[in-house]
């Protein structure tokens, strides 16, 4: 339930009037002087220093932390075709661990189609492959790269999938582990010595040459990998009624390699500064606290900053944080609409925040992705991003994100692709979200649409695995999820009844505690595949809900139900099914107990 007092509504209107395009434009242009910003660079330290100075100017007391992040910074790449003709093709190196050294590597090239990648012999060959891979919207990643490495591939030339703007190369990453690696997962980071990216247009030429046979190339790909000392900056604005609970508002400071990052994420930093300036001015009216966090290690550290913060402030986040708002890619030129909202307990609040500013209903919904420093799913925090997008005719479907601008992760992400008028709109939407999240007496977490979607997803998953139902099914999870859906409705009704009773403090506290901990039980099983203090693997990169049991679909694809591989996977799925079912059980039990304490049926 979303409910604000008339006084809070009046104050919110005042705050919206405080949004200053002039102030934001000054900060935005100043920040762009530091870009590009690789993590661990002098530019990054200068940028953090600028942010710190501005926060202090606005009356905040920022806290600076230092940590070591494992980063892989691409420096340089060169691709020369030696035969059947001699030509140099522009390319960019992946964000990866492997490096050829200045001498480079030379080898024969074979083209492998998206459907055959990872299934065709490629030992000691340089593989020409598509960024688009069958069934994978983000292309060559983690599991597939490791498979190619085990097959003995010598190097990779990856063809950019962007046919919308066929002459650009978007800087891509290997998407292996999340954050700093450990002894248990460092081997999940592939070490193929050369992975270079070529444009869609140039890729078509290379495909023609490779298919004719006899193609040979020389590749240089220089990537510097190691531990670097990185800064993180935070600043908290304390609430006056419930200061121990806080909303985490965060965004990354570093930019993609070789990119000025005007909307990824110079605009996000600018928006956060403006939000901090305005909220601090009205801090005396703030019910709960707001904590701003400026991450580093996002682009070349696999979200090193946000994962380090989760590791080091886990108890603080687990027991005090009411949710996370990611601020990334606002203010993109042409981003005049809002395409979708994330499915989850913050969906209703996101919709209402957009409607309050733009007066429109958002029709599309999406399962939240792993991108954007969503490093808190295992901890169980509600997470979302509320940001504008370019309309369909201007939206490049091959990017992620910059509002759908074709310049995403390219050197072309310069100031003309930012729009301060649109940034002001995004700031107002985020301000609406923050104020409601912090000042609604009852936390505005609505699990009803979330539960409905989860039941649909689970039923669809079961249908795809119908073939193996006699051997394994996920019906126990579905029954718990259906029960959760019914209880979520009662939870919403309970919030409305408390409002009718005049919002008694003791009862509100019971309900708010319940709402926070339902998230802690549900989010880890819906979004993560690891323990609550760990970071999930990035194999599915957030596109797959219920990662723990998603492989039931793979089980159904196996030919024989009594094969060695079948038994291994079935055993794993049984254990993971128990984990997911228990998440729903704990949430359901908590809701029932809370309703009982509130004297509600």
Secondary structure, DSSP 8 states (H G I E B T S, - for coil): -----HHHHHHHHHHHHT--HHHHHHHHHHHHTT-S--TTSHHHHHHHHHHHHHHHHTT---EEEEEEEEEEEEEEEEEEEEESS-EEE--EE-B-S----TT-EEEEEEE--TTTTTTS--TT-EEEEESSBTTBTT-S-HHHHHHHHHTT--EEEEE----TTTT-----B---SSSS--TTTGGGS---S-EEEE-HHHHHHHHHHHHHS--EEEEEEEEEEEEEEEEEEEEEE--SSEEEEEEEEEEE----TT---IIIIIHHHHHHHHHHHHHHHTGGG-SEEEEEEEE-SSTTTTSHHHHHHHHHTHHHHHHHEEEEEE--S-SBTT--B--EEESSTTHHHHHHHHHHHH-----EEE---STTT-TTTTTT--EE----B--GGG--TT---GGG-TTTTSTT--GGGB-HHHHHHHHHHHHHHHHHHHH-SS-----HHHHHHHHHHHHHHHHHTGGGTTT---HHHHHHHHHHHHHHHHHHHHHHHHHHTT--HHHHHHHHHHHHHHHHHHHHHHH-SS-TTS---SSSTT-SSSTTTTTHHHHHH-S-TTSHHHHHHHHHHHHHHHHHHHHHHHHHHHHHHHHHHTT--
